[in-house]
Amino acid sequence: MKSYTEYMYFNTKNHREIINITGSVDNALEKSGIKEGLALVSAMHITAGVYINDDEAGLFKDIEAWLNKLAPEGVNYNHHKTGETNGDAHLKNLIIGHQVTVPVTEGKLDLGPWQQIFYAEFDGQREKKLIIKIIGE
């Protein structure tokens, strides 16, 4: 078995942002030369997430509204007593999750017809890092 690792860096213009990274994961897979295995995509920060869903603007708005309902910004979270102001971003990470694993079959990401991979930034405007780890043969 072999493995391949690649990092992506983000410094978003907005505090909250959703970025389609499917093409970048595809490129990493191609560089890896792996034909059968798994691709792990993981945000390396606790105020960002990675998820798989449809690439549709209305859905992005629905996801943002849902997350803001579950973990609203501006609430006096206990975390804020430490001097931080991003308690909602930590909770949004827990809801969305920080990583996904995608099967690799015949050298391609084995995603469903509408599935895309997204990086979700919940506390942006500063540098963040993501790892792509591909293992297999």
N, C-alpha and C positions, 0 to 999 in steps of 0.2 A: 504494500500500500504506500502511496505517496501523498504528500500534502502541499498545499500552496497557500500563502498568506499575503493579503494585500490590505492596506489601510486607506480609508477615505477621510478627508478633513472637511469640515463645514464651518463657515462663519456667516450665518444667515443675516440678511438685511432686516428681517422682521423678528420680533420676539417669539412668535409662533409661526411655524412654516411646515408644509408637507412637501417632500421632494421625492419624485419618482427616481429610484436608483437601479431599476431593473437592467438598463443598458450597461451600467458600470459593473454589476454583478456578472452579467453575460460576458463582458470583456475580460474580467478576472478569470472566469471559467475557461475561456478560450486560451488565455496565457498559461493556465495550469496544465493543459494537455490531458486532464482527467476526463475519462469518458463515462465511467460508472462510479457513483458515490453520492456524497452529500455536500451541500454548500451551506455553511452557517454564516449568517449576517447578523452582527450584534453591535448595538450602540454601546460605546464604552463610557457613557455618562448616565447618571441617574436622573437626569431631567430631559432625556430624549428617548425615543422608542423606534422600533422597527416593526412593520406589520405588512400583511399581504391583503390586498383588496382590489376593487375595480378603480381604474383611473378616470374618475368622473367628478366634475366640479361640484355638482349638487350634493354628492356623497361627502365630499370634503367639508362642506358647510354643515351637513348633518352630523358628521363625526365631531367637528369642533363644538357644535351646540351641545351634543350629548356629553362630551368631556367637560365642558364648562358647567353643565348642570350637576355632574357628579363631583367635580373638583373645581369649584368656582375660584376665580382670581379675586383678590381683595379680602378674603376671609382672614381673620386673625388666627392662623394656624399656630400650634405650639412651636413648630419649627422656627417661626419668625422670632421667637424669644431668644434665639441664638444669634440674631443679627441678620439672618437671611430674610429674603422676601419672596422666595420661590416655592413655598410649600405646595401650592397647586401643581406645579410642574413635576414634583416628586410623585404626587398621587396619580397624575395623568400617565406617567411612566408605568406605574403599577397596573393601571387599567389596560393600556395598549400592549405592554410588554416590551422587553428590550431586545429581543432577538427572534429570528425565524430560521428554520432549517428547511431547505428545499432539496428534493431529490434531483440527482443528475443522472440522466439516461441518454445514452448514445451521444454524449458530449454536449447535451443541451439541458437547460433548466427545465424540469418537468413540471411546469405550471399549468393550471387550468386555462381555458380559453380567455377569460377576462382577468386573470390574476396578474398583478404587478407587485413589485416590492417597493415599499416606501420607507423613507427616513422621516420621522416625525420629531420636529424640534419644539420643545415646550418652554425653553428658557434661553433663547438664542442671543445673537449679536455678540458672540464670543466664540472662540475656536472650540470645536468639538471633534471627536474622533470616532470612527466606526471601523470594525474589523470584518473582513471577508476571509473565511477559512474554508478551504475546499479540500476534502479528503476522498480518496478512492484510488481506482486503477485507471 
